Amino acid sequence: MGKAGDQLEAARRLAGRLNFLPIAAFGLWSIPAKAFWLIALGLVPWFHPVPAFDSVLPWFIGALLTGPPAFLLPRSFHEPKAWEYRGTFYRAVGVELFRAIVANGDLVNRFVRARHGSGYSVYGADIERLIPKSIFNERRHIAYLCWGMVSAYYAWSIGWGGWAVWLAVTNIGANLYPTMLQRYSRARVMRLATAAQRRRPRRPGFSGTLASEGTAG
């Protein structure tokens, strides 16, 4: 593999260990969301009465069905709009601060680079890899966001206010902010990629790849 390859592999292993905490934090939303439906359906014992199974089941199925359409969104939906390239809105609502604490975020990258050199990057020099990964992550979080919103609404409708508040608030951090982060990052990287293209000879297929993938990641 060589010294450079060994260094990169060591950096990625360190990043993987550091990513454990932000990935585990996702469980603050996902585990209660799953537990809520298991309890509401009567599959897990609970110390309060639960609704009738046949009244919960349609809501449960409906909540599940809200997610898959996110993966059918057209590529044009994922193309950054002009206001997203400016990034003003995302910075104003704290997306840059959120970027610091996510998996492979600023804090993780800063720590890894301090240990293994400033050249470390999750995707290396292959910027095109960021595009499909970013789009997939955005779709995944939109699907979770929709499921979580329906779950929170149903919890509220049956009088389970504590569940509703927890599911709604944690859904913001687990899925709404990650969705905005994907769009903000894709617009930012696309802007940098476009600037880099203007400073160097055109490489066949590069701009075509960016365009076909809905712009940067």
N, C-alpha and C positions, 0 to 999 in steps of 0.2 A: 504493500500500500504506500510506503514511503513516509518520510517524516511529516510532510504536509498533510497527508491523508490521515495519519495517526492523530495529529493535532486536531483536525476537523472532527474526527470520530469522538475524541475525548470531549471536545466542546459540545457536541450534540448529546452525549451521555449526561454531561453536567446540566445542560438545558432541560433535558428530560426529567432529571431529579427536581430541579427548581420549579418546573411546571406542575409538579404534583399538587402543590397547594392551591393555585388558582383553578385547576381542573376539579379538585375535590370541592372547592367552594360552589361549583355548579350544582352539587348535590343538595345545597340548601334550598334549591327550588325543585329539582327533578325528583328527589326522594319523597318529599311531602306531597308533590303533585300525584305521584303514583299511589302513595299511601291513601290520599284522599279518596280516590276512586275505589280502591279496594275496600275501604271502610264504608263508603256510601253504598256500594253494591252488596254490603253485608258479608263480604268474604273474609274480613278481618274483624275480630271482636272489638267493640267500642263501648264506652261507658255511658253513652247517650243513645236514645232511640235513633234509628236510621230510617230513611224513606223506604217505601216498598220497592222491591227489586225491579218490578216492571215499570215503575215510574222513573227510575234512575237509568236503566239500560238505554233508552233512546238518547238521553243526554250524553251518556258515555260514548256511544257510537258516533253521535254527531260531533263530539269534541275530537274524536280520532279522525274523522273525515275532513276536518278543517285544515289538517296539516299537509297531506299529499299534493293539493293544488299548487303549493309553493314551488314544487319541483317542475311544474309545467309553465311557470312564468317565462315569457319570451326574453331572449337575450337583450332586447332593447330596454327592458325594465331595469337591467343591471348596469346599463351604461350611465356613468356619472353625468348629471345635468350641470349646466353652467354654474349654478349657485353652489354645487357640491365641489367643483374645482376650486372655488374661492375658499371653502372650508370655514367660513365665518360662523355659520350656524352651529356646526359640529363642535368647534372650539368653545363657543358660548355656552353650550349645554354640558361641557365637561368631557367630551369624547377623548381628547388628548390625555386628560388625567386618567381616564378609564384605561387607555391604551398602556399605561405604565404598569398596571397590575394584572393584566391578563396573561395567559400562557404565551410564551415567546414574545412578551411585551417588552417595554423599555427597560424595566428593572432587571428582568431575566437576561436580556441581551447585554446590558451594561455590566452585569456581574460576570457573565461568560467571557466577554471581551477583555475584562480586566485580568482574567486568569489565562486566556488562550489567545490573546491578540485582537487588535481592533478590526481585523478583516473578517471576523466571524459573521455569517449571515445564515438565517434559517434556510434560505433557498439558494445560497451561493450567488454566483453570477447569472444564473438562469432565471431572469426576471419573468419570463413567460409562464413559469410554473406557478407563480403567485396568482395569476388570473383565474384559471379554472378552480383552484383551491378556494379563492376568495368568494367566487360565485356560489360554489357548493356550500360553503359555510353560511353565506347569507341566506340561501334558501332553507338550510337546515334550521337556522334560528328563527326565520319567519314561520316555519311549520310549528316549531315549539311554542313560539309566541302566540299563535292563534289557538293552539290547544290549551295553553295556559290561561288565556283570556276567557275562553269558554268555561274552563274548570273553575276559575275564580267567580265568574258570574253565577254559575250554578250553585256554588257554595253559598254565595250571598242570598240567592233566591230561596234556599231552604233554611235560612236563618243561621247558618254557620259562619258568623261574621269573622271570627278569628282566623278560620281557614281561608276565607275570601281575601282578607287583608294580606295575610302572609303570601298566598299564591300570587296575588296581583303585584305586590311590592317586589318580591324576589324575582318575578318574571321580568320586571324592568331591568334588573341587573344581569339576569341570566340570558336574556334573549333580545330585549329591545336595544340595549346599549351595544351588544355584540353585532347586531344587524347594522346599526349606524356606523360602528367601527369598520366593518368590512367596506361599506360604501365610501367612507372618508379615506381609508387607506388606499382603496383602488383608485380614487380620483387623484390622490397625492402622488402615488407611484406612476400613474399614467402621465401626469404633468411632468414629472422628472424624466420619464422615459422619452417623452416627446422632445424635451429640451436636449437630451443626450443625442437623439437622432439628428437633430439639426446641427450638432457640432461634429458629426463624423460621417464618413461615407455610408450610404444606405446599404444595409445588409439584407439580401433577399429573404423574404418571408417574415422578417421581424415585425414590421408594421402591420402586415396582413394578419399575423397571429394575434397581435394586440386587438385589432379591430374585430376579428371574428370571435374573440372571447369576451367581448363586451367592455373592452378597455381595462386598464391596469388593475393590479390587486393590492 
